[in-house]
Amino acid sequence: MTTTQLRPLAENDLIERTRSYRSAGGDELAARFFDAAIAALDAIGRMPLAGSPRVGELCEVPGLRFRRVVGFPCGWYYFVAADHVDVVRLLADAQDLPAIFAEVEPE
């Protein structure tokens, strides 16, 4: 299994999105979201190249991949490095991805 390393923005995205689900639907919804988000991270660690490169291609960010959080309208965006997975953000489907990723580069 490949190590996944969350950038500070990705970690903050997870915290804020969990808080948002708690505010909108209570503790049970927040816990369901958090568990699904962590499960998606685990899947990325097991099979990093399984994530879709489509968003990276559309946003002209070479190597950027996407993995959906099952059951929620969001997903993880990441780069695959030689020795780890560099997790950049956890973003909703409706966000302006080209603007967000305009200055993102692999570490």
C-alpha positions as CSV (number, residue, x, y, z in Angstrom):
1,M,0.0,0.0,0.0
2,T,1.3,3.4,-1.0
3,T,1.5,6.1,1.7
4,T,-1.0,9.0,1.2
5,Q,0.1,12.4,2.4
6,L,-2.5,15.1,2.7
7,R,-1.5,18.7,1.9
8,P,-2.7,21.2,4.5
9,L,-5.5,22.4,2.2
10,A,-6.7,18.8,1.7
11,E,-6.8,18.2,5.4
12,N,-8.7,21.5,5.9
13,D,-11.1,20.5,3.1
14,L,-11.9,17.2,5.0
15,I,-12.5,19.0,8.3
16,E,-14.6,21.8,6.8
17,R,-16.7,19.4,4.6
18,T,-17.3,17.2,7.6
19,R,-18.4,20.2,9.6
20,S,-20.7,21.3,6.8
21,Y,-22.4,17.8,6.6
22,R,-22.8,17.9,10.4
23,S,-24.4,21.3,10.2
24,A,-26.7,20.3,7.4
25,G,-27.7,16.8,8.5
26,G,-26.3,16.0,12.0
27,D,-23.7,13.7,13.4
28,E,-24.8,10.6,11.5
29,L,-24.4,12.2,8.1
30,A,-21.1,13.8,9.1
31,A,-19.8,10.4,10.3
32,R,-21.0,8.7,7.1
33,F,-19.2,11.3,5.0
34,F,-16.0,11.1,7.0
35,D,-16.0,7.3,6.7
36,A,-16.6,7.5,3.0
37,A,-13.8,10.1,2.5
38,I,-11.3,7.9,4.5
39,A,-12.4,4.8,2.5
40,A,-11.7,6.7,-0.7
41,L,-8.2,7.6,0.6
42,D,-7.6,4.0,1.5
43,A,-8.5,3.0,-2.0
44,I,-6.2,5.6,-3.4
45,G,-3.4,4.2,-1.3
46,R,-4.1,0.6,-2.5
47,M,-4.4,1.5,-6.2
48,P,-3.2,5.1,-6.9
49,L,-3.3,4.8,-10.7
50,A,-7.0,3.8,-10.7
51,G,-8.0,7.4,-10.2
52,S,-9.2,9.3,-13.3
53,P,-6.7,11.6,-15.0
54,R,-9.6,13.4,-16.9
55,V,-9.8,16.5,-14.6
56,G,-6.1,16.9,-14.8
57,E,-6.2,16.8,-18.6
58,L,-9.2,19.3,-18.7
59,C,-7.5,21.7,-16.3
60,E,-4.1,21.2,-18.0
61,V,-2.5,19.9,-14.8
62,P,-0.3,17.0,-15.9
63,G,-0.5,14.0,-13.5
64,L,-3.5,15.2,-11.5
65,R,-5.9,12.4,-10.7
66,F,-9.4,12.2,-9.2
67,R,-11.1,9.7,-6.9
68,R,-14.8,10.1,-6.0
69,V,-16.0,9.9,-2.4
70,V,-18.8,7.3,-2.9
71,G,-22.2,8.6,-2.0
72,F,-21.3,12.3,-1.9
73,P,-20.8,14.9,-4.6
74,C,-17.1,15.4,-4.1
75,G,-13.8,13.7,-4.5
76,W,-10.0,13.7,-3.8
77,Y,-7.5,15.2,-6.2
78,Y,-4.0,13.9,-6.1
79,F,-0.7,13.2,-7.7
80,V,1.1,9.9,-7.7
81,A,4.8,10.3,-6.7
82,A,7.5,7.6,-6.7
83,D,7.1,6.9,-3.0
84,H,3.8,8.3,-1.9
85,V,0.5,9.8,-3.0
86,D,0.4,13.6,-2.8
87,V,-3.3,14.5,-1.9
88,V,-3.9,18.1,-3.0
89,R,-7.6,18.8,-2.3
90,L,-11.0,17.4,-1.4
91,L,-13.5,19.4,-3.5
92,A,-17.1,19.4,-4.4
93,D,-18.2,18.7,-8.0
94,A,-19.7,22.1,-8.4
95,Q,-16.5,24.1,-7.6
96,D,-14.5,26.0,-10.3
97,L,-11.8,23.4,-10.7
98,P,-9.8,25.1,-13.5
99,A,-9.5,28.2,-11.3
100,I,-8.6,26.2,-8.2
101,F,-5.9,24.1,-10.0
102,A,-4.4,26.9,-12.0
103,E,-1.4,27.1,-9.8
104,V,-1.2,23.5,-8.4
105,E,1.9,21.5,-9.0
106,P,3.2,18.2,-7.7
107,E,5.5,18.5,-4.7
